[in-house]
Amino acid sequence: MDTRVHLPSRINAKNLLNKHSSSGFTLLETLAVISLIGILATLAIPNWLAFVQTRRLNTAQNEIHLAMQQARSQATKEKLTWQVSIREQNGIVQWAIHAATVNPSAANWNNLDSSVRLDSETTLQLSNDIRKVLFDYKGNAQNLGRITLSSRSGGKVKRCVIISTILGTMRTAKENTTTDDGKYCY
């Protein structure tokens, strides 16, 4: 039995040329695909950026809300007045949790994302460039109000943390299309 493979002695150059010239894309097809990708990117990028900014605001809102819960918990645990301090320094929103007897400048400050700012809807009183929420030894809030966060780049997206009762009830909210007492975040 012969196991050798037999190849033709001559290779037809015309067949090889036809096989190679029919593969690939034309310049027109390539430009059409690149144009389509460009159009889709143009439509998708603003939505992506809005999504990313909303995620950053949600994260910042959660940080502030958790800070308030922790301060309230520390106040009841240690039977002392604790506070959450919030300030904007060098364009960065910062927060700290500390006993009310501690000077806020000596507190351990934490930064929120640099794209987040305090919105004008924030109602906690400003004293020495610091907004604060105090919780007494029972966990009751000594001052009511809201911290509203928005994007430095603009847009209508807002997130807020609201201290609504003296019992220390806190809740989070987001922007609405209609106002409630001149506020969109309620």
C-alpha positions as a Markdown table, in Angstrom:
| # | Residue | x | y | z |
|---|---|---|---|---|
| 1 | Met | 0.0 | 0.0 | 0.0 |
| 2 | Asp | 1.3 | 3.4 | -1.1 |
| 3 | Thr | 0.9 | 6.0 | 1.7 |
| 4 | Arg | 2.5 | 8.9 | -0.2 |
| 5 | Val | 0.6 | 12.1 | -0.9 |
| 6 | His | 0.7 | 13.1 | -4.5 |
| 7 | Leu | 0.9 | 16.8 | -5.2 |
| 8 | Pro | 0.5 | 18.4 | -8.7 |
| 9 | Ser | 3.8 | 19.3 | -10.2 |
| 10 | Arg | 2.6 | 22.7 | -11.1 |
| 11 | Ile | 0.7 | 25.2 | -9.0 |
| 12 | Asn | -1.7 | 27.4 | -11.0 |
| 13 | Ala | -0.7 | 31.0 | -10.2 |
| 14 | Lys | -4.0 | 32.3 | -11.3 |
| 15 | Asn | -5.9 | 30.2 | -8.7 |
| 16 | Leu | -3.6 | 31.4 | -5.9 |
| 17 | Leu | -4.1 | 35.1 | -7.0 |
| 18 | Asn | -7.9 | 34.7 | -7.0 |
| 19 | Lys | -7.9 | 33.1 | -3.5 |
| 20 | His | -5.9 | 35.9 | -2.0 |
| 21 | Ser | -7.7 | 38.8 | -3.7 |
| 22 | Ser | -11.1 | 37.8 | -2.6 |
| 23 | Ser | -10.3 | 37.8 | 1.2 |
| 24 | Gly | -10.4 | 40.9 | 3.4 |
| 25 | Phe | -12.4 | 44.1 | 3.5 |
| 26 | Thr | -12.6 | 47.0 | 1.1 |
| 27 | Leu | -11.7 | 50.5 | 2.2 |
| 28 | Leu | -15.4 | 51.5 | 1.9 |
| 29 | Glu | -16.5 | 48.6 | 4.1 |
| 30 | Thr | -13.9 | 49.5 | 6.7 |
| 31 | Leu | -14.9 | 53.2 | 6.7 |
| 32 | Ala | -18.5 | 52.2 | 7.1 |
| 33 | Val | -17.8 | 50.1 | 10.2 |
| 34 | Ile | -15.6 | 52.7 | 11.7 |
| 35 | Ser | -18.3 | 55.3 | 11.1 |
| 36 | Leu | -20.9 | 53.1 | 12.7 |
| 37 | Ile | -18.7 | 52.5 | 15.8 |
| 38 | Gly | -18.2 | 56.3 | 16.1 |
| 39 | Ile | -21.9 | 57.0 | 15.9 |
| 40 | Leu | -22.7 | 54.4 | 18.5 |
| 41 | Ala | -19.9 | 55.7 | 20.8 |
| 42 | Thr | -21.3 | 59.2 | 20.5 |
| 43 | Leu | -24.7 | 58.0 | 21.6 |
| 44 | Ala | -23.4 | 55.8 | 24.4 |
| 45 | Ile | -20.8 | 58.0 | 26.0 |
| 46 | Pro | -23.2 | 60.6 | 27.6 |
| 47 | Asn | -25.3 | 57.8 | 29.1 |
| 48 | Trp | -22.2 | 56.1 | 30.4 |
| 49 | Leu | -20.9 | 59.3 | 32.0 |
| 50 | Ala | -24.3 | 59.9 | 33.6 |
| 51 | Phe | -24.3 | 56.3 | 34.9 |
| 52 | Val | -20.8 | 56.7 | 36.4 |
| 53 | Gln | -21.8 | 60.0 | 38.1 |
| 54 | Thr | -24.9 | 58.6 | 39.6 |
| 55 | Arg | -22.9 | 55.7 | 41.0 |
| 56 | Arg | -20.5 | 58.2 | 42.6 |
| 57 | Leu | -23.3 | 60.1 | 44.1 |
| 58 | Asn | -24.9 | 56.9 | 45.5 |
| 59 | Thr | -21.6 | 55.9 | 47.0 |
| 60 | Ala | -21.2 | 59.4 | 48.6 |
| 61 | Gln | -24.8 | 59.3 | 49.9 |
| 62 | Asn | -24.2 | 55.8 | 51.5 |
| 63 | Glu | -21.0 | 57.1 | 53.2 |
| 64 | Ile | -22.8 | 60.0 | 54.8 |
| 65 | His | -25.7 | 57.9 | 55.8 |
| 66 | Leu | -23.5 | 55.2 | 57.4 |
| 67 | Ala | -21.5 | 57.9 | 59.2 |
| 68 | Met | -24.7 | 59.3 | 60.7 |
| 69 | Gln | -25.7 | 55.8 | 61.8 |
| 70 | Gln | -22.3 | 55.1 | 63.3 |
| 71 | Ala | -22.3 | 58.4 | 65.2 |
| 72 | Arg | -25.8 | 57.6 | 66.6 |
| 73 | Ser | -24.7 | 54.1 | 67.6 |
| 74 | Gln | -21.5 | 55.5 | 69.3 |
| 75 | Ala | -23.6 | 58.0 | 71.2 |
| 76 | Thr | -25.9 | 55.4 | 72.7 |
| 77 | Lys | -23.1 | 52.9 | 73.3 |
| 78 | Glu | -20.8 | 55.4 | 75.1 |
| 79 | Lys | -23.7 | 57.5 | 76.6 |
| 80 | Leu | -22.1 | 60.6 | 75.3 |
| 81 | Thr | -23.0 | 63.2 | 72.6 |
| 82 | Trp | -21.4 | 62.3 | 69.2 |
| 83 | Gln | -21.5 | 64.3 | 66.0 |
| 84 | Val | -21.1 | 63.9 | 62.3 |
| 85 | Ser | -19.2 | 66.9 | 60.9 |
| 86 | Ile | -19.3 | 67.7 | 57.2 |
| 87 | Arg | -17.3 | 70.3 | 55.4 |
| 88 | Glu | -16.0 | 71.3 | 52.0 |
| 89 | Gln | -12.3 | 71.9 | 52.0 |
| 90 | Asn | -10.2 | 72.7 | 48.8 |
| 91 | Gly | -13.2 | 71.6 | 46.7 |
| 92 | Ile | -13.5 | 68.2 | 48.4 |
| 93 | Val | -16.5 | 67.2 | 50.6 |
| 94 | Gln | -15.2 | 65.6 | 53.8 |
| 95 | Trp | -16.9 | 64.0 | 56.8 |
| 96 | Ala | -15.8 | 63.0 | 60.3 |
| 97 | Ile | -17.4 | 61.2 | 63.2 |
| 98 | His | -16.3 | 62.2 | 66.7 |
| 99 | Ala | -17.4 | 62.9 | 70.2 |
| 100 | Ala | -19.0 | 66.4 | 70.5 |
| 101 | Thr | -16.3 | 67.3 | 73.0 |
| 102 | Val | -13.6 | 66.9 | 70.4 |
| 103 | Asn | -12.7 | 69.9 | 68.3 |
| 104 | Pro | -13.7 | 69.0 | 64.6 |
| 105 | Ser | -10.3 | 70.2 | 63.4 |
| 106 | Ala | -8.7 | 67.4 | 65.4 |
| 107 | Ala | -11.1 | 64.8 | 64.0 |
| 108 | Asn | -10.2 | 62.1 | 61.5 |
| 109 | Trp | -11.6 | 63.5 | 58.2 |
| 110 | Asn | -12.7 | 61.2 | 55.3 |
| 111 | Asn | -13.0 | 62.4 | 51.7 |
| 112 | Leu | -15.9 | 61.8 | 49.4 |
| 113 | Asp | -15.3 | 61.5 | 45.6 |
| 114 | Ser | -13.8 | 64.7 | 44.2 |
| 115 | Ser | -16.6 | 65.0 | 41.6 |
| 116 | Val | -19.2 | 65.3 | 44.4 |
| 117 | Arg | -20.2 | 68.7 | 46.0 |
| 118 | Leu | -22.6 | 69.9 | 48.6 |
| 119 | Asp | -25.7 | 71.2 | 46.9 |
| 120 | Ser | -27.5 | 74.4 | 47.7 |
| 121 | Glu | -30.4 | 72.3 | 49.0 |
| 122 | Thr | -28.3 | 71.3 | 52.1 |
| 123 | Thr | -30.2 | 72.7 | 55.1 |
| 124 | Leu | -27.9 | 71.8 | 58.0 |
| 125 | Gln | -26.6 | 75.0 | 59.6 |
| 126 | Leu | -23.1 | 76.1 | 58.7 |
| 127 | Ser | -20.9 | 77.1 | 61.7 |
| 128 | Asn | -17.2 | 77.8 | 61.2 |
| 129 | Asp | -17.3 | 76.2 | 57.7 |
| 130 | Ile | -18.7 | 72.9 | 59.2 |
| 131 | Arg | -22.1 | 71.4 | 59.1 |
| 132 | Lys | -22.9 | 69.1 | 61.9 |
| 133 | Val | -25.5 | 66.6 | 63.2 |
| 134 | Leu | -25.4 | 65.9 | 67.0 |
| 135 | Phe | -26.8 | 62.7 | 68.6 |
| 136 | Asp | -27.3 | 62.7 | 72.4 |
| 137 | Tyr | -26.7 | 59.7 | 74.7 |
| 138 | Lys | -30.1 | 58.3 | 73.7 |
| 139 | Gly | -29.4 | 58.6 | 70.0 |
| 140 | Asn | -31.8 | 61.5 | 69.5 |
| 141 | Ala | -30.9 | 64.1 | 66.9 |
| 142 | Gln | -30.2 | 67.5 | 68.3 |
| 143 | Asn | -30.7 | 69.2 | 64.9 |
| 144 | Leu | -32.7 | 68.3 | 61.9 |
| 145 | Gly | -32.0 | 68.9 | 58.3 |
| 146 | Arg | -30.6 | 67.4 | 55.1 |
| 147 | Ile | -27.3 | 67.0 | 53.4 |
| 148 | Thr | -27.8 | 67.2 | 49.6 |
| 149 | Leu | -25.1 | 66.0 | 47.2 |
| 150 | Ser | -24.8 | 66.8 | 43.5 |
| 151 | Ser | -22.2 | 66.6 | 40.8 |
| 152 | Arg | -19.6 | 69.2 | 40.1 |
| 153 | Ser | -20.2 | 68.8 | 36.4 |
| 154 | Gly | -23.8 | 69.7 | 36.7 |
| 155 | Gly | -26.9 | 67.8 | 35.9 |
| 156 | Lys | -30.1 | 67.2 | 37.8 |
| 157 | Val | -29.0 | 64.1 | 39.7 |
| 158 | Lys | -29.0 | 64.7 | 43.5 |
| 159 | Arg | -28.8 | 62.5 | 46.5 |
| 160 | Cys | -29.6 | 63.4 | 50.0 |
| 161 | Val | -29.6 | 62.2 | 53.6 |
| 162 | Ile | -32.4 | 63.6 | 55.7 |
| 163 | Ile | -32.6 | 63.7 | 59.5 |
| 164 | Ser | -36.3 | 64.1 | 59.9 |
| 165 | Thr | -37.2 | 63.6 | 63.6 |
| 166 | Ile | -35.6 | 64.4 | 66.9 |
| 167 | Leu | -35.6 | 60.6 | 67.5 |
| 168 | Gly | -32.8 | 60.5 | 65.0 |
| 169 | Thr | -34.8 | 59.0 | 62.1 |
| 170 | Met | -32.7 | 59.2 | 59.0 |
| 171 | Arg | -33.5 | 58.4 | 55.5 |
| 172 | Thr | -32.0 | 58.7 | 52.0 |
| 173 | Ala | -33.7 | 60.2 | 49.0 |
| 174 | Lys | -33.0 | 61.3 | 45.5 |
| 175 | Glu | -34.1 | 64.0 | 43.1 |
| 176 | Asn | -37.7 | 64.4 | 42.0 |
| 177 | Thr | -39.2 | 66.2 | 39.1 |
| 178 | Thr | -41.4 | 68.4 | 41.3 |
| 179 | Thr | -40.4 | 70.5 | 44.3 |
| 180 | Asp | -41.4 | 70.1 | 47.9 |
| 181 | Asp | -40.9 | 73.4 | 49.7 |
| 182 | Gly | -38.5 | 74.5 | 47.0 |
| 183 | Lys | -36.4 | 71.3 | 47.3 |
| 184 | Tyr | -36.0 | 68.6 | 44.6 |
| 185 | Cys | -34.4 | 66.0 | 46.8 |
| 186 | Tyr | -37.0 | 64.7 | 49.3 |
